[in-house]
Amino acid sequence: MRRSLLLAALLFTVYVVAEPRDGQHDFDVHIGTWKTELKIRKAPLTGSNNWIEMKGISVVRKVLNGRANLVELIADGGGSHFEGTSLRLYNPQPHQWSLNFANAKDSLMTIPQIGEVRNGRGEFYSHATLNGRAILTRFVISDVTPDSIRFEQAYSDDGGKTWEVNWIAVDTRVKE
């Protein structure tokens, strides 16, 4: 009997330790208003290293009782204007987020990037089409502090063997 109880306790402990963590609050630190410094590669996956640099404001708010948040970004610079929105949705079954992005230029949602946050770093992947060619996308959120966050998007046209960064944003919290 004692041996059965010990085995049951051990199995319970292993099950509890192996249970995925609830990531529903991964983006809570993002809620608020941010100054955004944005760099966008003009011609990704062409060998070009020309970038547009912009400055703007991002506003992030909780929606759906905190299981989602909505990001609105407006930025200007280099003779360009950018407006975009991202709806981040948390799916509690696989403990993953989907990042759904649209810009005002075409008002179409991109294919969601799916992933999760581990040890303060978020990685999200998807596929897309660029100039008629199928590519992979990777979006990384890193260097997260209460007052700053770094975002980086990269494309791969070789199945993920190599990545070329095409979007870099650094957000700094606007103090109330």
Secondary structure as the mmCIF struct_conf table of DSSP 4:
data_model
#
loop_
_struct_conf.conf_type_id
_struct_conf.id
_struct_conf.beg_label_comp_id
_struct_conf.beg_label_asym_id
_struct_conf.beg_label_seq_id
_struct_conf.end_label_comp_id
_struct_conf.end_label_asym_id
_struct_conf.end_label_seq_id
HELX_RH_AL_P HELX_RH_AL_P1 ARG A 2 ALA A 18
BEND BEND1 GLU A 19 GLU A 19
HELX_LH_PP_P HELX_LH_PP_P1 PRO A 20 ASP A 22
TURN_TY1_P TURN_TY1_P1 GLN A 24 PHE A 27
HELX_RH_3T_P HELX_RH_3T_P1 ASP A 28 HIS A 30
STRN STRN1 GLY A 32 ARG A 41
BEND BEND2 LYS A 42 ALA A 43
TURN_TY1_P TURN_TY1_P2 PRO A 44 GLY A 47
STRN STRN2 TRP A 51 VAL A 63
HELX_RH_3T_P HELX_RH_3T_P2 LEU A 64 GLY A 66
TURN_TY1_P TURN_TY1_P3 ARG A 67 ARG A 67
STRN STRN3 ALA A 68 GLY A 77
TURN_TY1_P TURN_TY1_P4 GLY A 78 GLY A 79
STRN STRN4 SER A 80 ASN A 91
TURN_TY1_P TURN_TY1_P5 PRO A 92 HIS A 95
STRN STRN5 GLN A 96 ASN A 103
TURN_TY1_P TURN_TY1_P6 ALA A 104 ASP A 106
STRN STRN6 MET A 109 MET A 109
HELX_LH_PP_P HELX_LH_PP_P2 THR A 110 PRO A 112
STRN STRN7 GLN A 113 ARG A 118
TURN_TY1_P TURN_TY1_P7 ASN A 119 GLY A 120
STRN STRN8 ARG A 121 LEU A 130
TURN_TY1_P TURN_TY1_P8 ASN A 131 GLY A 132
STRN STRN9 ARG A 133 THR A 145
TURN_TY1_P TURN_TY1_P9 PRO A 146 ASP A 147
STRN STRN10 SER A 148 SER A 156
BEND BEND3 ASP A 157 ASP A 158
TURN_TY1_P TURN_TY1_P10 GLY A 159 GLY A 160
BEND BEND4 LYS A 161 THR A 162
STRN STRN11 GLU A 164 ARG A 173
HELX_LH_PP_P HELX_LH_PP_P3 VAL A 174 LYS A 175
#
